[in-house]
């Protein structure tokens, strides 16, 4: 365990975040830090504000109060176009389900972020194929999300989130729709790849077994972060 | 063993009681509908109202025989000949209305499917679920039909004080038939939908049966065509009405097939080659579901053929009328001009209905995919890419279809000019503007859903859908 004086500069830091959805206050002064290469689990009961915290940190929604700083850039003040670009280049996002385009094949889904970044079709497909292989779904390139199992689809989602080499992956209940075996496979693949590539992961989960994959765990309660210390 | 439980299995009642129970459930579902469901109900009612109005108009005209003095449309309804032309026009207007109703049925399909699954969980049989959904559509059609009938009767009574009994019988028949047909069509559309009690719905389309309906339809059309050629007398000779009906049926069937095939081919060709994310998304969607918009696109195609053809024929007609004016005409020029303009108005109405159907279809397609679209935006897919993809889904398959339709319509116009043989006739180049205008209007109709796209990709969609 490191001391405060040796504490590295956080890659992503949120301070005093507050966010309301209508009359519901989802976040009430939540503060959290994510360091480079770290896997951080954010746990909490349903409705505690976990997903809203992820959305604020990833620049998907703007907090009503507080700040989100990525490197030396304040995200809460950036225009939507720049945030969108950041999510394409520096961030990867994985949800419980729904992030794959149902009409695209697995290969095209993974290639899409590269095409958006201006890669040629051939290059995008080659790299997408390599990532599918890395996540053990090679041979499923031509399948569409509806034709895959939940675990396969989620591994394709991970490949898509990581194909651009992001610095941070935001994963919102990535195993929430999977059985325990498929969940373990997905988490192993995510953690292994993140460690290998030095990617930081912010993991939202209510499952203690999933949270155990993280280096550190923080708990959200009524929209505020309650630190739990270093995970076992 | 006989159960004494007061709870009886749903569907085990007598047919009448079962139907009454289904009707009550359908009414409860309609009454408790959310905003999107109310849109579906309202638009379905509007479509049914239009269908009722056009059919009532055609029915009343069909019930009249001999000469009348009708203070409407510059005397076009006075003579049996011109009356039958107006009647045919009203009947043809049903084509875009049916396309529009087809699109309305798709609104809220995902939400509706979840409700159907809920009904199954509550103990309803698969057949019962289909019946309840069909009755829901029937109720919406009943509202539209009742309003249209009331307005039509009021208008009719302002024209004639005492319509004969068979006219009333015809009106009653149409007023009842439209909601019944609406319910039947809905039941037909849901025939492949199996709502599982476990909360998911799937569309059953066994590979072995794929295309069986199309083959049966093709065979029926083949038999009809053979009959027309071999035993024309059985079809009243080559009476204009027979020929028009056959041409309309063949063209409509061909149009649906052509647009479906065009969508799939365009999608397949582009998906395999493009490096543009927007084109890739649009092309893969076309390849995956080429028939989704085929009915609306077919209506666009038909309107383009008829519209282009109409401008060509109008051009030829005006040349002929001008060369015969004033002595060679049995009526004043305004009589003929009114007739031509009314036909043009009918084409414009058809175009407006078709464009409405297209806009509804685009909006529904967005509403169904809003969670996925919100996830794409959250993952960094730019809004501009999704916007372009949405427009390309309409633009790509329609381009070749409208081009072919424009050529077909132009051929009709040129054919008419050649047949009339008037020395003053010239090429009706203005007709070429019709496919261009229709194409642009279709893109604008699809673009009306862009504000919805902006709302669909809001992060809040990630929470509640």
Interface residues (C-beta under 8 A of the other chain):
Chain A: X21 X51 X55 X58 X60 X61 X80 X81 X84 X85 X86 X87 X88 X89 X91 X92 X93 X95 X98 X99 X100 X101 X102 X103 X104 X105 X108 X112 X113 X115 X116 X120 X121 X124 X144 X160 X161
Chain B: X271 X273 X274 X275 X276 X277 X280 X281 X284 X285 X287 X288 X289 X369 X371 X372 X375 X376 X377 X378 X379 X380 X381 X382 X383 X385 X459 X460 X462 X463
